[in-house]
Amino acid sequence: MTPEQNGVRENRSAWAGLSQIFAGDRPPHAVILEGEPGGTGSLAARLAQASVCLAAEGKPCGSCPGCIKAKAGSHPDILTLDGNANPRVFPVDTVRKIRSDAYEKPNEAPRRVFVLLGVQNMSEISQNALLKILEEPPENVLFILTTTSAAQLLPTVRSRAQLFPVEGESLPEDWTLAETIAKAVVATREAELIFQAADLIQNRDGMRGVLEQLSLIFRDAVALRSGAGGCRSAGRGAASLLGDTLTRQNLMRMLEATEKARQALEQNANTALLVTAYCAALRSAAGR
């Protein structure tokens, strides 16, 4: 395994940990993601999207109004300041404004989300101003802080947030697409699965990666359906949704369909026909 591949694996592990704690009854009001900007920024954006997702489960669903606005950077309940791009973006007056805004009710989402990237560039006085809101946070607020080194933050700030080390640059696109496709298998609209998988038609290499990730998600769903708690993938949300919705027999058939699709892809099958046939096979296996 190359260092890059290992970094991606560790990044998925961080997302899996975040997914688990936010699935509980009392999610934290603040988290610190420690690592390189690419990796922490990717996870921060994904966590913010999940926090404003309007789906009942399997967050982020990727298709609700909250997810769409979050991905477009236009959600009114998400504020992002990038200290990696501009180290001077955290003057104390700005942090005090954030502290004030945190007490306002969310506009559309279950909570307001403040994404502060590169807080290693935040001065001590600004960190102390932020500490006041971290010590006594209002309800329905989440602070996502990223830093290249948590040691550069005040111990009092570190103690008020849950720390997650992140390795690698980012979650690959094939992983995100695989999770979206997995959720679409049980979508109400039959066309949703074809719509989400359409990008694979022009991307044979991308399809290979997506099929690999889907195999992991379906295996995790089987494990969860059988009462096991461990996940090999970062798609615990998708795996949980499928495990709760489908039978073990359904899931095993989906695994078989995925393996057949992988074999067909290696035999240079036409991708347009393969994607269509694979989506139909998944829906059939799921009893949809």
Protein Blocks (a to p, Z undefined) as FASTA:
>chain_A
ZZklmmmmmmmmmmmmmmmmmmmmbdcfbdcdeddfklmmmmmmmmmmmmmpcbfbhpae
hlamklmmmmnopafkbccddfklmmmlmcfklmmmmmmmmmpccfklmbdcdddehkll
pcfklmmmmmmmmmmccehiacddddfblklpcfklmmmpccdddedjbdcfklmmmmmm
mmmmmgmblklmmmmmmmmmmmmklmmmmmmmmmmmmmmmmmmmnopabdfbfklmmmmm
mmmmmcfklmmmmmmmmmmmmmmmmnopafklmmmmmmmmmmmmnoZZ
